[in-house]
Amino acid sequence: MATASGTVRTERVRSQFLFPAVVTGFLALMLGLLGFDQFLNAMTLGAIYALIALGYTMVYGIIELINFAHGDVFMVATFVSIGVSTTLLGQTGAITDVPTLVFSLVVLFVVTIVVMAIVGALIERLAYRPLRNAPKLAPLITAIGVSFILQNIIQFFVGPYITNVPQLFSTQWSFNFGESRVPFLNLFVIGSALFLMAILQLFIARTKTGRAMRTTAMDRDASSLMGVDINRTIMITFLIGSGLAGAAGVIHGLYYGNTSFNLGFQSGLKAFTAAVLGGIGNTAGAALGGFLIAFIEVGASAFGYGRWGGAVVFSLLVIFLVFRPTGLLGSHSGDRA
């Protein structure tokens, strides 16, 4: 028994060191292949994909539902951020005063995250909860229906046009790193995403609600018998996932400067692919998958094959589904969130 326990402990320690080493090696390889400028672009794009993918993987981990409406929750968030910036804050362009910029960004993130968290909770309560014990095809079709509803609401009120998002960050704010120009906006996007991911991991690992989410992912019936409020836990999962999509919507608007009613389909599809590649149901895997897809897309563009970026991504998805359906980090129930 002692030998077996020691072997398990050794394997666990080895895996804890192996994963960071592999990630570090991959980043170093990408930096060498792409150069610093494209590397920074891939990290920025990956941060957005990762935040959206977390919502997919959290919901699947809890109720095994592929929430296809999640991409359009992200899309709605981009329009909510426009309303907050222009109506609530009264800002339509770059803010050069740092205290005003910090205040505006805090308000923008908080309000958008709260609004989208409420939207996510309403979707769960009205569309998914009544179908929780129905055949799995029913909530899947409902998710697609909710996606179309969100698209049509935005199309009705805003129109089928590309809409500009106020650029609160000055494009002139940057510094030189060697021969490269590094915009502060890119660093803000990456830093914000990594901060939110770290907070999520700590929440899942250290809080009572996080433990309830993990036990519900492992065995919903047993968790209910042990006193876990399943409805509350699932609703909190939708709150958090949709809130992260809200943050991704803010970041997308700040970085790209525009949005449209059909943004959620492509972004949601890639984020779902990221969740599958990393290990659907595994939050760390979803984040890793988001960055992986971004490096594939940016790498394809950097080498002149930009039009094939999507084909490479989805070909990789098919390969993983055939040969490693659990994804890069597996989908162990204990890791689900």
N, C-alpha and C positions, 0 to 999 in steps of 0.2 A: 504493500500500500504506500509506504514511504517513497519507494522508488517511482511508482506511478505518479504520485503527487509531485515529486521533484521534476519528473519529465514534463508534466503539464505546465509547471511553473517556468521551467526553462523555455518551453515553446512560447509561452505567453510573453516572456521578456524578449525573446528573439523577435517575435512579431512586432512588439512595440518599437524596437529599434530598426527593424527592417523597413517598415512603412515610411518613416521619415527619410531614411536613407534613399529609398527608391524615388520618392517625390523630389528630394533635393537633386538627385542625379538626373531626373527627367527635366527639371527646370534648368539645370546647368546645360544640358544637351540642347534644349530649345533656345536658350540664350545664345549659344554658339552658332546654331543653325540660322536663326532668324535675325540676329542682331538686336541691339537694345531697343530700338524704336518699335519694331514689330513685336518684340517680347512684351513691351509695355502695353501695346494695343491688345494683345491676346489676354493679358492679365485683366485688363479693364473689361473686355467683353465677357471673359469667363466669370468675373464677379457678378455680372448681371444674370447670366445663365444660372449660376449656382444659387442665387437667392430665389429665383423662380422654381428651380428644381427641388428645393427643400420643401416647398408646399406640396408638390406632387408626392414626394416620398413619405412625408409625414402622414398624409391622408391614407395612402396605400398601406402604410405600416399599421395603422389603427383599424381600418375597416375594409382593407383590400379593395378599395375603389380607385379606379383610374379617373381622377377628377378632370375631365377634359375642359371644364369651364375655367380651370385655374389660369390658363393663358390669357383668357379674356378678363379675368379679375385684374391681372397685371395691366392689361390694356386700359381698363377703366381707371386704374390708378394714375396713369399718365395724364388723363384728362382732369382728374380730381386735383392733381398737382398744379395744373394750369389755373384752375379756379382759385386755388389757395394763393398762388403767386400773384395773380392779377386782381382778384376781388378782395381777399382778406388782407394781403400784404401790400397791395398797390404797387407791385414791382413789375416792370415790363422789360427791363434790361439789366446789364451788369451792375453789380453793387461794388463800389471801390472802397467803401468804408468797412473795415474789418469787423468791428462790433455789430454793425447793422447786418452784415452778411451772415455772421454766426447766428444772430437772433432769427433772421429770416429762414435760414436752413433748419434750425431747430423746430420752428413753428411748422415749416413745410413738411418735414419728416413726421412730426408727431401727429398733425392733423390728418395727413394722408394715410398714415398707418392705422390710426384709429377708425377712420371712415371705412377703409377697406376691410379691417377686421370685423366691423359690424356687418358689412356686406357679406363677407364669408360666413359669418354666423347665421345670417338670415337665409342664405342659400342652403346651409346644412339643415336648418330647422324646417324650412318650407318645402324643399325639393328632395332632400336625401333621407331625412329621418323617417318619414312615412313609408319609405321603401326599404328600410334596413333589413327586414326579414323576407323581402321579395326575392325572386330569382335574380342572379347577378346581372343579367342582361338589362333588367328594368332600370336600376340606377345608372348604368352605363349610358343607356339611351337618354335618360333624364339629364345627365351631365352634358351631353351633346346639345340637348334642347336649351339648357341654361346658357350654354356658350352662344348660341344663336340669339337668344333673348338679349344678352348683354351687348352683343354687336349691334343689334337693331335699335336698342335704346340710344346708344351713342350716335349711330347713324341718323336717327330721327332728330335728336336735339342739336347735334353739331354739324352733321352732313358728311358725305362720303369723300372728304377732302383731307389732304395732308395739313395738319394744324401745327403751327409753330409754338414751341414751348419757350417761355422766357428764360434767357441764359443769365442766371444770377452770377455765375463765375466769369470773371474777365478772362478773355482768351489771351491777354497779354501777360497773365501771371504764370511765370515759368522760370526755370533755371537751367543752366547748362551742365550736363554731365558728360565730360569728355567732348565728343563731337555731336552729342545728341541734345535736343531740347526737350525738357521734361515739363509738361504742363502740370500745374498744381491740381487741376481738375482730375486728371487721371489718378494721381495719388489719393485724392479725396474719395473717388469712387472705389478704388481697391481697399483703402483703409476702412471705409464705412461698411463694405460688405464683409470683410474679415472680422470686424468688430461685432456685427450682428450675428455672424456664424458662431463666434466664440461665446457670446451671450446665450445663444440657443443651446449650445452643447452644455454649458454650465447649468442652464435651467433644467434640461432633461436629466442630467446626472445628479444634481444636488438638491432639487426641490421635491416636495411631496407630490405636487401635480405632475412633475416629470416622471417620478417613479410610477405614478398611476398610469401615465401614458405608456410606459414601457411594459408594465404588467398587462395592460389591456391589449397591447400588440401581441404579447405572447399567448394569452388565453383570455378571451373576453368573458366567457362564462365563469371561469374560476375567479377572475378579478371581481366580477359582480358578487359572487358568493362571499368574497373576502371584504366586502363593504365599499368597493370602488363605485362611484357614481358614473356609470358608463356614458349616459347622455351628456353629463357635464364634461367629462374627459374628451369626448369626441368633439363637442362644441369648442372647447379650448384649443384643440388641435386645428380646427378650421380657423379660429381667431388668429392663431399664431401664423399659420401658413398664408392666410390672406394678408395679414399685416406685413409679412416678409415680401409678398408680391407688391404691396403698396410701396415699400421701401425701394424695391427694384424699379417700380414705375417712376419714382422721383429721380433715381439715379439715371435711368434711361433718358428721361427728358432733359436733365442737366447736361448729359454727355452728347446726345445726338441732336438736340434742339428741335425735334419735331416728333409727331405721332400721328396715327390714323386709326380708324375704327377696326381695320383688319390686322392690326399689329399683333394681336394676341395669338393668332393661329400659328404663324411661323415660329414666333418666340416660344410659345407653349409647346410646340412639337419638338423643338430642339431641347428645351428644358426637360421634357419627359424622356427624351432619348438620353440626356445626361443622367437622369435618375436611374434608368435601366442599366446604363453602362457602369455606373458606380456601384449599383446594387440597390434595387428598389426596396424601400423600407429602411435603408441605412442612410442617416443624415450626412455622415462624413463622406460616404460614397457618392451621394448626390452632388455635394459640393465639388468633389474631385472630378466627377463626370462633366460638370459644367465647365471647369477649366480645361479639361481634355478636349472637349468639342471646340472651344474657342481657339486653342492652339492648332487644331486641325484646320479650321476655317481660315485663320490668319496665315498659317503656313502655306496652304494652297494658294492664297492670294499673293503671298510674297514670292512664290516660285512661278507665278504666271498661270496658275490653274484655278483661279477664283471661281469660275463657273462650275467646277467639279467639286467644290468644297462640300456642298450638301450631299452629293452622291457618295463621297468618301465617308461622311458621318453616318449616313443611314446604311451603307454597306457594312460599316463596323458594327452597327446595331444588330443587323441580321446575323453577323458572325458570332456576336456575343450570345444572342438568343439561341443559336444552334449549339455552340460549343461550351459556353459558360453562362447559362441563363441567370445565375445568381449575381453576376456582375463582378467588378474588380474586387470589391470588399465583401462579397457574399451578401446574404440576406438573412443572417441568423436572427431568430426572433428576439433574442436578448438585446440586439443592437437596434432594433426598430424603435421608431419614435412616432 
